[in-house]
Amino acid sequence: MRLDESASRRTHAKIVVIDSRVVFIGSHNWTESALSYNHEASLMVCSQDVAEDLEGYIQSIWSSGRPV
């Protein structure tokens, strides 16, 4: 677990990368309420290039974060 690089910044990205090829990105939280009752928008993208870009983005956030 890591914290954002400063207390004044919050990561709010909702990104799932599966097998470096499938990406889910959007507004919804991964809760029963969000998936069943809320008005949410998310997108599934099947692209190795997009998945690799987002994996790099996630890794950059992780590597610049503070340890808990």
Secondary structure, 3 states (H helix, E strand, C coil): CEECCCCCCCCCCCEEEECCCEEEEECCCCCHHHHHCCCCCEEEEECHHHHHHHHHHHHHHHHHCEEC
